[in-house]
Amino acid sequence: AYHHYVPSVVQHVIARNEFYTAYTPYQPEISQGTLQAIFEYQTMICELTGMDVSNTSHYDGASAMAEAVIMSVSVSRGRRRKAILAPTIHPEYRETVRTYVQGMDIAIEGGDGPDTSIEALLEQVDDQTACLIVQNPDFLGRIVDLAGVAEAVHERGALLAVACHPIALGMLKPPGAYDADIALGEGQPLGIPLNYGGPYLGFFACKEAYVRRMAGRLAGQTVDNRGNVGYVLTLSTREQHIRRERATSNICTNQGLMALAAAAYLAALGKCGLQQVARICYHRAHYTARAIDALAAYQVDLSRPFFNEFVVRCPAPVSEINERLLHEYGIMGGFDLGRVYPEMENQMLLCVTEMNDAGQIDDLVQALEEVAS
């Protein structure tokens, strides 16, 4: 989860009692406002990711990734039952995927080393692979070059799914531009504040060819018998609506209220506003990384491109540094990467957003220097 500025209009919209629910309405004759809001959300997600179609959302980014695995197996009609997950995907996403597919006879592979290359992952794709999933930027903040990856995956008959950061898409090439089949991610940065772990939002989009294999629901635009524009649930491929054996998922309730927040946020910022937020995050993160790397006791790898997160090699255990930062300076330190990658002991992951001004960044750099002395 990330600390981003939330325009006041977002809270104003989602606090209205007409919208104050987390569920998709089933009676279009009394729910046109909510259905239109969902339709607009889907449209914006498609524009953001460069994909053909978006569903009404999932619980969070992790569950969206799990549904991508299940959907990929469904696209192969069950003949391919292996998914390859890049080890630089968020560790909790990978854990959630493994939990989801228990008992489904789906193998989850890809390794655990953070330095595994895209080429090494492609070598694992074979005629039993349903999909390859990568994250861009990855969990370590690095921007991944995915040129030609979709072509290589498709040559082996598999799908390519990309987990992406929605704010980063204000700068980076969207998944649809390099022929990804599925785009997914955590929508929390889109107008949803930090709130003790939730509720959050999982966005999910894919190529039109796979829309009937997509979990969740899809709101569409139509006309009534008088020629007036209206909005309805176009597809609802879940157990409650169709026969169980034909359902694409049995866990696919969407986060309607959070999707509304994301739609309000994107509408308030607009295309130029989102690009501006992305640029501010990028430049402030790079300013921070250069300043920390200039400290004698710390190292930052500046040779690889990154968006707004980066890895810092520390002179002491990260837990000790974070404890001192918090108690002596009132600063929350970075994530201890040794918790999920044993080979990255004494390395922390730092994130910078538009909410971190130059004064706060300079305070952090000074505190890190003093902690190391």
Long-range contacts (C-beta under 8 A, 24 or more apart in sequence): 1-186, 1-188, 1-194, 1-197, 1-200, 2-167, 2-188, 2-189, 2-194, 2-351, 2-353, 3-194, 3-353, 3-355, 4-167, 4-189, 4-191, 4-277, 4-353, 4-354, 4-355, 5-277, 5-354, 5-355, 6-191, 6-192, 6-193, 6-265, 7-191, 7-264, 7-265, 7-268, 7-269, 9-264, 9-268, 10-191, 10-261, 10-264, 10-265, 10-268, 13-260, 13-261, 13-264, 14-257, 14-260, 14-261, 14-264, 19-257, 19-260, 20-257, 21-256, 21-257, 22-199, 22-253, 22-255, 22-256, 22-257, 22-258, 23-253, 23-254, 23-256, 24-56, 24-217, 24-219, 24-233, 24-254, 24-256, 26-233, 28-230, 28-231, 28-232, 28-233, 32-230, 32-231, 34-256, 34-260, 35-219, 35-231, 35-232, 35-233, 36-231, 37-259, 37-260, 37-263, 38-219, 38-231, 38-256, 38-259, 38-260, 38-263, 39-219, 39-220, 39-221, 39-231, 40-263, 40-267, 41-259, 41-260, 41-262, 41-263, 42-218, 42-219, 44-262, 44-263, 44-266, 44-267, 45-203, 45-205, 45-262, 46-205, 48-166, 48-169, 48-174, 48-266, 49-164, 49-169, 49-174, 49-175, 49-176, 49-183, 49-203, 49-205, 50-174, 50-175, 50-176, 50-177, 50-183, 51-174, 51-175, 51-176, 51-180, 51-182, 51-183, 51-205, 51-206, 51-207, 52-176, 52-205, 52-206, 52-207, 52-208, 52-211, 53-205, 53-206, 53-207, 53-208, 53-211, 53-214, 53-218, 54-203, 54-204, 54-205, 54-218, 55-204, 55-205, 55-214, 55-215, 55-216, 55-217, 55-218, 55-254, 56-216, 56-217, 56-218, 56-219, 56-254, 56-256, 56-259, 57-187, 57-201, 57-202, 57-203, 57-204, 57-216, 57-254, 57-255, 57-256, 57-258, 57-259, 58-201, 58-202, 58-203, 58-204, 58-215, 58-216, 58-252, 58-254, 58-255, 59-199, 59-200, 59-202, 59-253, 59-255, 60-186, 60-188, 60-198, 60-200, 60-201, 60-202, 60-255, 61-90, 61-93, 61-163, 61-184, 61-185, 61-186, 61-187, 61-188, 61-200, 61-202, 61-203, 62-90, 62-92, 62-93, 62-95, 62-96, 62-97, 62-186, 62-202, 63-96, 63-100, 63-202, 63-251, 64-184, 64-185, 64-186, 64-202, 64-203, 64-204, 65-89, 65-93, 65-96, 65-97, 65-133, 65-161, 65-163, 65-184, 66-96, 66-97, 66-99, 66-100, 66-101, 67-100, 67-184, 67-204, 67-215, 67-216, 67-249, 67-252, 68-131, 68-133, 68-161, 68-182, 68-184, 68-204, 69-97, 69-100, 69-101, 69-106, 69-108, 69-130, 69-131, 69-133, 70-100, 70-101, 70-104, 70-106, 70-215, 70-248, 70-249, 71-182, 71-206, 71-210, 71-213, 71-214, 71-215, 71-248, 72-130, 72-131, 72-158, 72-159, 72-161, 72-181, 72-182, 73-104, 73-106, 73-130, 74-213, 74-248, 75-130, 75-159, 75-210, 75-213, 76-130, 76-157, 80-127, 80-128, 80-129, 80-130, 80-157, 80-158, 81-105, 81-106, 81-107, 81-128, 81-130, 82-106, 82-107, 82-108, 82-109, 82-126, 82-128, 82-129, 82-130, 83-107, 83-108, 83-109, 83-129, 83-130, 83-131, 83-132, 83-133, 84-109, 84-110, 84-121, 84-124, 84-125, 84-129, 84-131, 84-132, 84-133, 85-109, 85-110, 85-133, 86-110, 86-116, 86-118, 86-121, 86-132, 86-133, 86-134, 86-135, 86-138, 87-111, 87-112, 87-113, 87-114, 87-116, 88-114, 88-116, 88-134, 88-135, 88-138, 88-139, 88-140, 88-142, 88-144, 89-133, 89-134, 89-135, 89-138, 89-139, 89-163, 90-135, 90-139, 90-163, 91-139, 91-340, 93-135, 93-163, 106-130, 112-341, 113-341, 113-343, 114-139, 114-140, 114-341, 114-343, 114-344, 118-144, 118-145, 118-146, 118-149, 122-149, 122-152, 122-153, 125-152, 125-153, 125-156, 125-158, 126-156, 127-156, 127-157, 129-156, 129-157, 129-158, 130-158, 130-159, 131-158, 131-159, 131-160, 131-161, 131-181, 131-182, 132-158, 132-159, 132-160, 132-161, 133-160, 133-161, 133-162, 133-163, 134-160, 134-161, 134-162, 134-163, 135-162, 135-163, 135-164, 136-162, 136-163, 136-164, 136-172, 136-175, 137-165, 137-168, 137-172, 137-306, 137-307, 137-309, 139-349, 140-306, 140-309, 140-310, 140-311, 140-337, 140-349, 141-285, 141-306, 141-307, 141-308, 141-309, 141-310, 141-311, 141-349, 141-351, 142-304, 142-305, 142-306, 143-172, 143-304, 143-305, 143-306, 143-307, 146-178, 146-180, 147-178, 149-178, 150-178, 150-179, 150-180, 150-181, 151-179, 154-179, 159-210, 165-189, 165-307, 166-190, 166-203, 167-274, 167-277, 167-278, 167-281, 167-308, 168-278, 168-307, 168-308, 169-274, 169-278, 170-274, 170-275, 170-276, 170-277, 170-278, 170-279, 171-275, 171-278, 171-279, 171-282, 171-307, 172-307, 181-206, 181-207, 181-210, 182-206, 182-207, 182-210, 187-258, 187-259, 187-262, 190-261, 190-262, 190-265, 190-266, 191-261, 191-262, 191-264, 191-265, 191-266, 191-268, 192-258, 192-261, 192-262, 199-255, 199-257, 199-258, 200-255, 200-258, 201-255, 201-258, 201-259, 201-261, 201-262, 202-255, 203-262, 211-235, 212-237, 212-248, 213-248, 214-248, 215-248, 215-249, 215-252, 216-249, 216-252, 216-254, 217-252, 217-254, 277-354, 278-307, 280-354, 281-307, 281-308, 281-352, 281-353, 281-354, 282-307, 282-308, 284-308, 284-352, 284-353, 284-354, 284-356, 284-358, 284-361, 285-309, 285-310, 285-351, 285-352, 287-358, 287-361, 288-350, 288-352, 288-356, 288-361, 288-364, 288-365, 289-350, 291-361, 291-362, 291-365, 292-350, 292-365, 292-368, 295-365, 295-368, 295-369, 295-372, 296-372, 297-369, 297-372, 297-373, 298-368, 298-372, 308-351, 308-352, 308-353, 309-349, 309-350, 309-351, 309-352, 310-349, 310-350, 311-337, 311-344, 311-347, 311-348, 311-349, 311-350, 312-347, 312-348, 312-349, 312-350, 313-346, 313-347, 314-346, 314-347, 314-348, 314-372, 315-346, 315-372, 316-346, 316-371, 316-372, 317-345, 317-346, 318-346, 318-347, 318-348, 321-348, 321-368, 321-371, 321-372, 322-348, 324-371, 325-364, 325-367, 325-368, 325-371, 328-367, 328-371, 329-363, 329-367, 331-363, 331-364, 331-367
